[in-house]
Amino acid sequence: MTVREIFSEADVRRMVKVAETVWREANISFCSAEQVEYMIERFQSFEAVQGQLLQGYRYFVFEEVGDIVAYFGVQPQGERLFLSKFYILKEYRGQGIFSAGLDVMKKLCQEGEMNAIYLTVNRNNRHAYEVYLKKNFKVIEEAVADIGCGFVMDDYIMQLDLN
């Protein structure tokens, strides 16, 4: 399995197809189907990702035999790296992909002189929350954000200090 940063329009299109699959599978247990579809369009459509890339986001994909099986997006923000999203196809979970991605993020932090990685995770996404806890992320805040169309994101803000 390889990990690489993506830049091309073709790679973004391939990644958002995976995003559609994994977001529907991963989020439906704690979000309505309507909210999941809204979030895919707002945050993971081709247009949304292209816009994020213009705002300094960087996307990385994990590939096995040329197929994207996982991806993550980050954005440097001052002294911290924001982990915007990290999704792994169900059949590839538990194989060390998140740990490998975390190593990439730590290198990005070292190169960019950042001292922490932070993220938001839905309070009802127990699996992801527990994975972050096992990797030494700590809850530093709670937040409820209106994302439009009557939907909210009810999240923990978690941080991994690197110093």
C-alpha positions as CSV (number, residue, x, y, z in Angstrom):
1,M,0.0,0.0,0.0
2,T,1.3,3.5,-0.9
3,V,0.4,6.9,0.3
4,R,0.8,10.0,-1.8
5,E,-0.4,13.6,-2.0
6,I,-2.8,14.4,-4.8
7,F,-2.8,17.4,-7.1
8,S,-4.5,16.5,-10.4
9,E,-8.1,17.0,-11.3
10,A,-8.2,13.3,-12.2
11,D,-7.0,12.2,-8.7
12,V,-9.5,14.5,-7.0
13,R,-12.3,13.0,-9.1
14,R,-11.2,9.5,-8.1
15,M,-11.0,10.5,-4.4
16,V,-14.5,12.0,-4.3
17,K,-16.0,8.8,-5.7
18,V,-14.4,7.0,-2.7
19,A,-15.6,9.8,-0.4
20,E,-19.2,9.2,-1.5
21,T,-19.0,5.5,-0.6
22,V,-17.2,5.9,2.7
23,W,-19.2,8.9,3.9
24,R,-22.5,7.1,3.4
25,E,-21.2,4.0,5.2
26,A,-19.3,5.8,8.0
27,N,-21.7,8.5,9.0
28,I,-25.2,7.0,8.6
29,S,-25.1,5.5,12.1
30,F,-25.1,9.0,13.7
31,C,-26.4,11.3,11.0
32,S,-29.6,11.2,8.9
33,A,-29.3,10.1,5.3
34,E,-30.3,13.7,4.3
35,Q,-27.5,15.2,6.4
36,V,-25.0,12.8,5.0
37,E,-25.9,13.7,1.4
38,Y,-25.8,17.4,2.2
39,M,-22.3,17.0,3.8
40,I,-21.0,15.1,0.9
41,E,-22.1,17.9,-1.5
42,R,-20.9,20.6,0.8
43,F,-17.6,19.1,1.9
44,Q,-16.6,16.3,-0.4
45,S,-17.9,17.0,-3.9
46,F,-15.4,17.7,-6.6
47,E,-16.1,21.4,-6.4
48,A,-15.8,21.5,-2.6
49,V,-12.4,19.7,-2.6
50,Q,-11.1,21.9,-5.5
51,G,-12.1,25.0,-3.4
52,Q,-10.4,23.5,-0.3
53,L,-7.2,23.0,-2.3
54,L,-7.2,26.6,-3.2
55,Q,-7.5,27.5,0.5
56,G,-4.3,25.6,1.4
57,Y,-5.8,22.1,2.2
58,R,-3.6,19.2,1.2
59,Y,-5.1,15.8,0.4
60,F,-3.4,12.4,0.6
61,V,-4.6,9.0,-0.6
62,F,-3.7,5.5,0.2
63,E,-3.7,3.2,-2.8
64,E,-3.6,-0.5,-3.2
65,V,-3.0,-1.9,-6.7
66,G,-4.0,1.5,-8.0
67,D,-7.3,1.8,-6.1
68,I,-7.9,4.5,-3.5
69,V,-8.8,2.8,-0.2
70,A,-8.4,5.7,2.2
71,Y,-7.7,9.4,2.2
72,F,-7.2,12.4,4.5
73,G,-7.2,16.1,4.1
74,V,-5.2,18.6,6.3
75,Q,-4.7,22.3,6.4
76,P,-1.8,24.1,8.2
77,Q,-3.2,26.7,10.6
78,G,-0.4,28.7,12.3
79,E,1.3,26.4,14.9
80,R,-1.2,23.6,14.4
81,L,-2.2,21.2,11.6
82,F,-6.0,20.8,11.1
83,L,-7.0,17.3,10.2
84,S,-10.2,18.0,8.3
85,K,-11.1,14.4,7.4
86,F,-9.7,10.9,7.4
87,Y,-11.7,8.1,5.9
88,I,-10.9,4.5,5.3
89,L,-13.1,2.1,3.3
90,K,-14.6,-0.4,5.7
91,E,-12.8,-3.5,4.5
92,Y,-9.4,-1.8,5.0
93,R,-9.9,-0.6,8.6
94,G,-7.7,-2.1,11.3
95,Q,-4.7,-2.4,9.0
96,G,-2.6,0.5,10.3
97,I,-3.7,3.0,7.7
98,F,-4.6,5.7,10.3
99,S,-1.2,5.2,12.1
100,A,0.6,5.5,8.7
101,G,-1.4,8.7,8.0
102,L,-0.6,10.1,11.4
103,D,3.1,9.6,10.7
104,V,2.7,11.6,7.5
105,M,1.0,14.4,9.5
106,K,3.7,14.4,12.1
107,K,6.3,14.9,9.3
108,L,4.2,17.7,7.9
109,C,4.2,19.3,11.3
110,Q,7.9,19.0,11.7
111,E,8.5,20.5,8.3
112,G,6.1,23.4,9.0
113,E,7.2,23.9,12.5
114,M,3.8,23.1,13.9
115,N,3.4,21.7,17.4
116,A,0.0,20.0,17.3
117,I,-2.6,18.2,15.2
118,Y,-6.2,19.0,15.9
119,L,-9.6,17.8,14.5
120,T,-13.3,17.7,15.0
121,V,-15.2,14.5,15.6
122,N,-18.9,14.0,15.9
123,R,-19.8,13.3,19.5
124,N,-21.8,10.2,18.4
125,N,-19.0,8.8,16.2
126,R,-17.8,6.5,19.0
127,H,-15.5,4.4,16.8
128,A,-13.5,7.4,15.5
129,Y,-13.5,9.1,18.9
130,E,-12.0,5.9,20.5
131,V,-9.3,5.6,17.8
132,Y,-8.3,9.2,18.4
133,L,-8.1,8.6,22.2
134,K,-5.9,5.5,21.6
135,K,-3.6,7.7,19.6
136,N,-3.3,10.2,22.5
137,F,-5.6,12.9,21.2
138,K,-7.3,14.8,24.0
139,V,-10.7,16.6,24.0
140,I,-9.9,20.3,24.3
141,E,-13.3,21.8,23.5
142,E,-16.8,21.0,22.5
143,A,-18.5,22.8,19.6
144,V,-21.9,22.9,17.8
145,A,-21.7,24.4,14.3
146,D,-24.6,25.3,12.1
147,I,-23.7,23.9,8.6
148,G,-26.8,25.1,6.9
149,C,-30.1,23.7,5.8
150,G,-31.1,23.0,9.4
151,F,-28.2,20.7,10.0
152,V,-25.6,21.0,12.8
153,M,-22.3,19.4,13.6
154,D,-22.1,18.5,17.3
155,D,-18.4,17.8,17.8
156,Y,-15.6,17.3,20.2
157,I,-12.4,19.2,19.2
158,M,-9.5,17.0,19.9
159,Q,-5.8,17.7,19.8
160,L,-2.5,15.8,19.8
161,D,0.3,17.8,21.2
162,L,3.6,16.9,19.5
163,N,6.1,18.6,21.9
